[in-house]
Amino acid sequence: MGRGAPIPASGLGVVAGRQHDSIQASAPTGQRPQEPDRRAKPARFPCFDGLRAMAAVLVVVLHTSFASGFTSRSAYGIYTARFDIGVSVFFLISGFLLYRPFAAAHIGNTQAPSVGRFWVRRLLRILPGYWAAFLVTTYVLHVTRVLPGWHSLLIYLALVQVYSGSHVGTGITQAWTLCTEMSFYLFLPLYAALMGSRRRSDRGQVRREMAGVGLLFVVGLGARFWLLHFHSDQAYLSLDWLPALLDLFALGMFLAVASSWLAHRRAEPRWLWHPAVPWISWGIAGFLMWAVAHIGLSIQPIFHPGPLLGIEEELLYGLFAFFLLLPAVFGAQDRGLVRGALRWKPVAALGLVSYGVYLWHQAWQTEYLRWTRRLYHLPLQELLFAVLSLTIVSATISYVIVERPALSLKDRIGWWTSATRRRALGSNPIE
């Protein structure tokens, strides 16, 4: 299924959860831990809920624009058709927030996050909310189409439908990004263990980290270019698998390494704190959004560009997300209009429930279109308002009664490490 298909991203971005903002920074320059289990000092990135909200709204507008007919009948449809760019934002958010604790530990020579804790927390963040949305939209609202049989049900519940040509277009279709995220969760601690082995010096470790994320970036683009050459259903299906999307995660991981290195040195360049930087960064992101809308991509929801056009699209999507994230990673997080907008309570609140927005909005769009029977013949503002309203309500309920209680289990389930060691290490800030 191609990038232009009407299927939004997680990311964890949406799937990362609000408490990801409390993640590790490194120890001060010149200070080395005296005990092998010493943990790095937590750091906060309070603008990321706002980024999740932005990415979620982009995805909702993408789908409502197409379903209302706005994309095909309006001159602005070339822009709304590219709002799947929110996929890239979510993947970069995941790459940054999930890798930064590992990068900070590697560079600061401190204890890295526990792999077992990491995986269990990821499962607690992803699966309960997804299972609730799948069961309700499939068996209560009857708006999610699924293939029959226990075998198919297990495929959907295990989030492996993206690897089956017969199942990928069924179930909660936007969950293809959750399948990709789950692959990234499995991959990341193993990659981090490789990067953290045989550490020699601070600068040597940073060079190694940068080389690693550079290689992941090249592998992602290379895999996408190679797959687009085949023009087969299997190749197009594989475009949504982790190898062909590693470049997007790698851009977020690059920011994680750079942020950890600057925190370790306690010497962030002054120009990153200049009040014009957020505006310049978002201005570049806006230009990239304009550029990707004018490179000749189809406005249809499912299309497969040629290899060169596909790589151009991928690069523009990734760079858009990169510059969108920059002000939330570097500089004074409590200053300026851009960061203030990201931290504004209504925006942050939407970001807090953005995973539910991601999971529920397609179901409510289908339901509303079934009520009105006006597919492709609705004002965009009507469909967008209806879908967002219904989605925010269901996403909030999901967060309160499913997602947050599930996350509260994260510190109670500790079969992978002894109680004594947990007390010595303290709480892992990865959520």
JOCOR-V830805 format. One line per field, one symbol per residue. ss: DSSP state (~ for helix, > for strand, _ for the rest). phi: phi as a letter, one per 20 degrees, with the letter a starting at -180 (. if undefined). burial: + if it has 16 or more other ideal C-beta (glycine too) atoms within 10 Angstrom, else -. A space follows every 10 residues. Layout:
BEGIN
ss: ???
phi: ???
burial: ???
END
This chain:
BEGIN
ss: __________ ___~~~_~~~ ~>>>______ __________ _>>>___~~~ ~~~~~~~~~~ ~~~~~~~~_~ ~~~___~~~~ __~~~~~~~~ ~~~~~~~~~~ ~~~~~~~~__ ____~~~~~~ ~~~~~~~~~~ ~~~~~~~~~_ _________~ ~~~~~~~___ ~~~_______ __~~~~~~~~ ~~~~~~~~~~ ~~~~~~____ _~~~~~~~~~ ~~~~~~~~~~ ~~~~~~~~__ __~~~~~~__ _~~~~~~~~~ ~~~~~~~~~~ ~~~~~____~ ~~~___~~~~ ~~~~~~~~~~ ~~________ ______~~~~ ~~~~~~~~~~ ~~~~~~~~~_ ______~~~~ ~~~_~~~~~~ ~~_~~~~~~~ ~~~~~~~~~~ ~~_______~ ~~~~~~~~~~ ~~~~~~~~~~ ~~~~~~~___ ________~~ ~~~~~_____ _
phi: .ffeffcede mmigefnfff fecfdefggn dcfedfefdf ffcccfefff fffgfffgff fgfffffenf feddfeffef fefffggfgf ffgfgffeeg gffffffeld ffgffffgff fffffefgff fffffffedd elddecefof gffffffelc ffecfedfec mffffgffgf ffffffffff fffffeelfd bgffffffff ffffffffff fffffffffe lcfffffffe eggecfffff ffffffffff ffffflbfgf ffeffeggff ffffffffff fffdenffef fcbcffgfff fffffffffg fgfffgfedd nffdcnffff ffeggfffff ffdfffggfd ffffffffff felcgmccfg ffffffffff ffffffffff dcffgfffef eedbfebfff ffffenffff d
burial: ++++++++++ ++++++++++ +++++++--- -------+++ --+-++++++ ++++++++++ ++++++++++ +-----++++ ++++++++++ ++++++++++ ++++++++++ ++++--++-+ ++-+++++++ -+++-+++-- --++-+---- -++-++--+- ++----++++ ++++++++++ +++++--++- ++--++---- -+--++-++- -++--++--+ +-+++-++-- -----+++++ ++++++++++ ++++++++++ ++++---+-- ------++-- +--++--++- -++---+-+- +--++----+ ++++-+++++ ++++++++++ +-+--+-++- -++---++++ ++++++++++ +++++++++- -------+-+ --++-+++-+ ++-+++-++- -+++-++--+ ---------- -+--+--+++ +
END
